[in-house]
Amino acid sequence: MNSELVQEIKNMAQAAAQSIHTAVPGTIVSYDPAKGQAVVKPVMKYTTKGGNIIDYPQISGVPVLFQQHMNQQATVAFPVKPGDGCLLIISEQSLDYWMYGQDTGTDLRFDLTNAVAIPGLFAPSNTVVADACKQDAIIVDVSGTRITVKKDGLIQADCKRFVINASESFKVNAGRIDLN
């Protein structure tokens, strides 16, 4: 009798834990840059109580995380396109107050509809990441146009055109740019 009770408690705990979502890989279906939100398809399967294996549904209104600091005066941004990989982080509580400034009265703890997306999750990695690791550098690469920043102070730009828009004049001396 005692072992049956212990097993039933284990089963109940496992069933409850299976409905708690924390982080899952996803694919961007669409992105609205004006709202900063995406429609995302979790890349995982769900097994029903009947044993059927089905896809998770798309999630709409998912905030997309970009590095932004100083009250959004400093931002690192890049295009987000359909098919891009992302990591969905599932919030412990509803995101309503954070997103809309008010509580909507929903109790959606660990619910997939309370996710934020961090774009850039891909498997496997690509050659740009391998180059950055090999060179111990930060590399920004868009289809072969590349800026490399190395720890020895070297900044290298590999591009067809290079334009500098400056509010002050400057000149180049022996490979060095001096502001006037």
C-alpha positions in Angstrom: 0.0 0.0 0.0 2.8 2.4 0.9 4.7 1.8 -2.3 1.5 2.4 -4.3 1.1 5.8 -2.7 4.7 6.7 -3.3 4.3 5.7 -7.0 1.1 7.7 -7.4 2.8 10.8 -5.9 5.7 10.3 -8.4 3.3 10.0 -11.3 1.4 13.1 -10.3 4.7 15.1 -9.9 5.9 13.9 -13.3 2.6 14.9 -14.9 2.7 18.3 -13.3 6.4 18.8 -14.3 5.6 17.9 -18.0 3.3 21.0 -18.2 6.0 23.4 -17.0 7.9 24.9 -19.9 11.2 26.8 -19.3 13.2 27.1 -22.5 12.8 25.5 -25.9 14.3 26.0 -29.4 12.1 27.7 -32.0 11.9 29.1 -35.5 10.8 32.6 -36.4 7.7 32.4 -38.6 7.3 36.2 -39.0 8.6 39.4 -37.3 7.1 42.8 -36.8 10.0 45.2 -36.1 7.6 48.1 -35.3 6.2 46.0 -32.4 9.4 44.1 -31.7 7.3 40.9 -31.7 7.4 37.6 -33.6 5.3 34.6 -34.4 7.4 31.7 -33.4 7.1 27.9 -33.9 8.5 25.8 -31.1 10.7 23.1 -32.6 9.6 20.2 -30.5 6.9 17.6 -30.3 4.2 16.9 -27.7 2.9 13.5 -26.7 -0.8 13.4 -25.8 -2.2 11.3 -23.1 -3.4 9.0 -25.9 0.2 8.5 -27.1 -0.2 10.7 -30.2 2.9 12.8 -31.1 2.0 16.3 -32.4 3.7 19.6 -33.1 3.4 22.5 -30.7 1.4 25.3 -32.1 2.8 28.7 -33.3 3.0 31.4 -30.6 2.1 34.9 -31.6 3.1 38.2 -29.9 6.5 36.9 -28.7 8.8 39.8 -27.7 12.2 39.5 -29.4 15.3 40.3 -27.3 18.0 42.6 -28.7 20.9 44.0 -26.7 19.8 47.4 -25.6 21.1 49.5 -22.9 21.1 53.1 -21.6 17.3 53.3 -21.9 17.6 52.1 -25.5 20.2 54.7 -26.5 22.7 51.9 -27.2 21.4 49.1 -29.3 22.9 46.2 -31.3 20.3 45.2 -33.9 20.2 42.9 -36.9 17.5 41.7 -39.3 15.2 38.9 -38.0 13.8 36.8 -40.9 11.4 33.8 -41.2 13.4 30.6 -40.7 15.8 32.1 -38.2 16.4 30.0 -35.1 15.7 31.3 -31.7 15.6 30.3 -28.0 12.2 30.7 -26.4 12.5 31.5 -22.7 9.2 30.8 -20.9 8.3 33.3 -18.2 7.5 32.1 -14.7 4.6 34.6 -14.6 2.5 36.4 -17.1 4.3 39.1 -19.2 1.2 41.3 -19.3 2.3 43.9 -16.7 5.8 44.2 -18.3 4.4 44.5 -21.8 1.2 46.6 -21.2 1.7 48.2 -17.9 -1.2 46.5 -16.4 -2.2 43.1 -15.1 -4.8 41.3 -17.2 -5.7 38.8 -14.5 -4.3 35.8 -16.4 -2.5 33.1 -14.5 -0.3 31.5 -17.1 2.7 30.3 -15.2 5.3 28.7 -17.4 2.8 28.9 -20.3 4.2 29.0 -23.9 2.2 32.2 -24.6 4.5 34.0 -22.0 7.7 33.5 -24.0 10.4 35.9 -25.1 12.7 35.0 -28.1 16.4 35.3 -28.2 17.3 35.2 -31.9 20.4 33.5 -33.2 20.1 29.9 -32.1 21.3 27.6 -35.0 22.6 24.1 -35.1 25.3 23.6 -36.3 27.3 26.9 -36.0 28.8 28.6 -39.1 32.2 29.6 -40.2 31.9 33.2 -38.9 31.6 31.9 -35.3 34.6 29.5 -36.0 36.7 32.4 -37.4 35.8 34.6 -34.3 36.9 31.8 -32.0 40.1 31.1 -33.9 41.1 34.8 -34.2 39.9 35.7 -30.6 38.0 38.5 -32.2 34.5 40.0 -32.6 33.3 39.6 -36.2 30.3 41.3 -37.8 29.7 39.6 -41.1 26.8 40.2 -43.5 27.1 37.9 -46.6 30.9 38.3 -46.7 31.1 42.0 -45.9 33.0 41.8 -42.7 34.4 43.9 -39.9 36.8 42.2 -37.5 37.9 43.7 -34.2 40.9 42.0 -32.6 42.2 42.3 -29.1 45.6 43.7 -30.4 43.7 46.8 -31.4 43.3 45.9 -35.1 40.0 46.7 -36.8 39.8 45.3 -40.3 37.0 46.0 -42.8 36.6 43.7 -45.8 34.1 45.4 -48.0 33.4 46.9 -51.5 32.6 50.4 -50.1 33.5 52.2 -46.9 31.6 55.3 -45.9 32.2 57.4 -42.8 29.6 60.0 -41.8 31.3 62.3 -39.3 30.2 65.5 -37.5 33.8 66.6 -37.4 36.5 66.7 -40.1 39.3 64.2 -40.0 42.4 63.2 -41.9 44.4 60.0 -42.4 48.1 60.0 -41.4 50.2 56.9 -42.0 47.1 54.7 -41.7 45.9 56.6 -38.7 42.7 58.8 -38.6 43.1 62.1 -36.8 40.2 64.3 -35.9 40.8 68.0 -36.5 
